[in-house]
C-alpha cells in the first residue's frame, strides 16, 4: 500500500505539501495540487483515517441511533441524514434500537467508544441514565423526531398537532363521530403528543375519547393488529381508526381484513407517518406526512454546528394531512394540506 511519502516522491513535492492537499489547504498552487492528485490516483493512495483522527481529534464520523430501521419513516430519515452528512464531508454509522431502550444504550455506548464527532438520537424512552449522562457530556448531540423533556439538547422534529386537527376536522366533515386511536408508547414524546393532540381535536367538536377507544401500541405492526381486534369487539366499534404510526396502521389493516371487513365501507383507517406504499393500497390510505428529508438535513446541520462550536436552535417543521380514500372520501376529496 502506497504511503504519503510515496505520493510526495511521485509528485516531486514535500510530504507537508501532500498533507495540505489532503486537507484542502488553500496555500498549495494549482500545479502542485494537480501533481499530488495525479500521484494519489496513480498509486492508489488512501489516507489513514485512524491516524488522521488521532492528529486532529476528529473522525469526520457521525452516529445515528434510530428507533426502528424496519419502519419506513426512519429508513427514509436515515437516508436523508446520510446524504446531508456526506455533502458536508462526514460519514454516518447507524444503530437500530428496535424500540428497545437497552439496545439504544448499547449503540450509544458503542458509537462513543468509536470516537464519533457527534450523535443524532431518536430516543426510545424518557431518558436512560446513559442518555442523560451523554447529554450532559461534551459530546455534541441532537435529538431528531423524538426528544427527552427537560434535557438541554437541540431538537429537530415535526409538529403534528395542526395536521391532527386537520384530520379530525376532515373526518367530522364527512360524517364520522366515533373515532379511535392506536397510540404509541406513552414513554416517548411522539406517543404521548399524538394522543393529546387527537383528544384536543375531538374536544373542539364535542366528541369524547373514551378509554376503550384508545389502543395502547408500541409503534410495531403487531400492536396495531391487537388494538384493532379489541376495537372490533366493542358493541359499537369506531367509525375510523387513527393509527399513530405507519406500522401500527399496517397491523390494523391486517386485522380488519382478517375479519372479512373492508376499508372504508365497514370501517375507516388513517395513519400518522405517510409512506410511499400508502398510495398503492386499496384504497389508498389517508395519512399525516412528515417532511422527512428536511428533518434529516436540519438535524445534520444542527449537529455539525454544535461540532464546530456554534449554538444551533431547535427546529420544528410542520406536518401535513394527505387526504386519500381510506375514510370514505370521494375521489374529488383527495388533497394535501400545507
KOLFI-249308 format. One record per residue (C-alpha): z, x, y. Coordinates in steps of 0.5 Angstrom, whole numbers, plus 2048, in hexadecimal, padded with zeros to 3 digits. Layout:
# residues N
ZXY;...
//
This chain:
# residues 338
800800800;7FE803807;80380580C;804804813;80380C813;7FC80B80F;7FA806814;7FB80B81A;7F8810817;7F280C815;7F180981C;7F3810820;7F980E824;80080E823;80580A81F;808808825;801805827;800801821;8077FE822;8057FC829;7FF7F9826;8037F5820;8087F3825;8027F082A;8057F5830;8007F5836;8007FC837;7FB7FE832;7F47FF834;7EF7FA831;7EB80082E;7F180382B;7F37FC829;7ED7FB825;7ED801821;7F47FF81F;7F27F881D;7EC7FB819;7F0800816;7F57FB814;7EF7F7811;7EC7FD80D;7F37FF80A;7F57F8808;7FC7FA80C;8017F580C;8077F5811;80E7F680D;8117EF810;8187F180D;8187F8810;8167F5817;81B7EF817;8217F5816;81E7F881C;81D7F2820;8237EE81D;81D7E881D;81A7E6817;8157E181A;8177DC815;81A7D5816;81E7D1811;81D7CA810;8217C580C;81E7BE80B;8227B8808;81C7B7802;8167BA801;8137B47FD;8147B0803;80D7B0806;8107AF80D;8147B680C;80E7B9809;80A7B880F;8107BA813;8107C180F;8087C2810;8097C1818;80F7C6818;80B7CB814;8057CA818;8087CB81F;80C7D181D;8067D481A;8037D3821;8097D7824;8097DC81F;80E7DA81B;80F7D9813;8137D3810;8177D380A;8187CC808;81E7C9804;81E7C2801;8257BF801;8237B97FD;8287B5801;82E7B97FE;8337BC802;8357C17FD;82D7C37FD;82C7C3804;8327C8805;82F7CD7FF;8297CD803;82C7CE80A;8307D4807;82A7D7803;8267D780A;82C7DA80E;82C7E0809;8257E180A;8267E2811;8217DD814;8217DD81B;8227D581C;8247CF818;8217C8818;8257C3814;8257BB813;82C7BA811;82D7B680A;8347B480C;8397B4812;83A7BC812;83D7C080D;8427C680E;83C7CB80E;8377C7812;83D7C6817;83E7CE817;8377CF817;8367CB81E;83C7CF821;8397D681F;8347DA823;82E7D881E;8297D4822;8297CD81F;8257C6821;8267BF81D;8207BB81C;81F7B481A;8277B3819;82D7B681C;8347B781C;8387B4821;83D7B8825;8397BE824;8367C2829;82F7C4826;8297C182A;8267BB826;81F7BA825;81E7B2823;81A7AC824;81E7A6827;81C7A0822;82079A826;81B79882A;816798824;81B794820;81C78F826;81478E826;81478D81E;81A78781F;816784824;810784820;81378181A;81677C81E;81077A822;80C77981B;812774819;817779815;81E777815;82277A80F;821782810;82478780B;82478F80C;825794807;82979980A;8297A180A;8307A5808;8357A380E;8377AA80E;8307AC811;82F7AA818;8287A7817;82B7A3811;8307A0816;82C7A081C;82779C819;82B796816;82F79681D;828795820;82679081C;82C78C81C;82C78C824;82578A824;826784820;82C782824;82778282A;82477C826;82B779824;82977B81D;82F77D818;82F783814;83478180E;837787809;832784804;82C786808;82E78D809;82C791802;82F798802;82A79D801;8297A5800;8227A6803;8207A67FC;81B7A17F8;82079F7F3;82579D7F8;8207987FB;81E7957F5;8257947F3;8277917FA;82178C7FA;82378A7F3;8297887F6;8267847FC;8217807F7;82777E7F3;82A77B7F9;82A7737F9;826774800;82277A7FF;82077D806;81977C809;81878380B;81B789808;81B78F80D;81C796809;81F79C80E;81A7A180B;8137A1807;8167A3800;81B79D800;815799802;81179B7FC;8177997F8;8187937FB;8107917FA;8117937F2;81778E7F2;8137897F5;80D78A7F0;81278A7EA;8147837EC;80D7817EC;80D77F7F3;8087817F9;8097847FF;808781804;80777A801;80E77A7FE;81277F802;810784808;81178B808;81279080E;81479780E;81679D812;8127A3812;80B7A2812;8077A680D;7FF7A680B;7FF7A3805;80279C808;7FB79A80A;7F979B803;7FE796800;7FC78F7FF;7FE78C804;7FF792809;80679380B;809791812;80D798814;81079B819;80D7A281B;8107A881D;80C7AE821;80D7B381B;8087B881E;80B7B8825;8127B8822;8107BF81E;80D7C2824;8137C0828;8187C3823;8157C9822;8147CB82A;81C7C982B;81E7CE825;8197D3828;81C7D282F;8237D382C;8217D9828;81E7DC82F;8247DB833;8227D4836;8267CE836;8227C8834;8247C1835;8247BC82F;81D7B882E;81D7B082D;8167AD82C;8147A682B;8127A3824;80E79D824;80C797820;80679681C;80478F81A;80078E814;80078880F;80778980A;80B78480E;80677E80E;802780814;7FB77E815;7F5784816;7F578381D;7FC78481E;7FB78C81C;7FD790821;801796823;806796829;80879C82D;
//
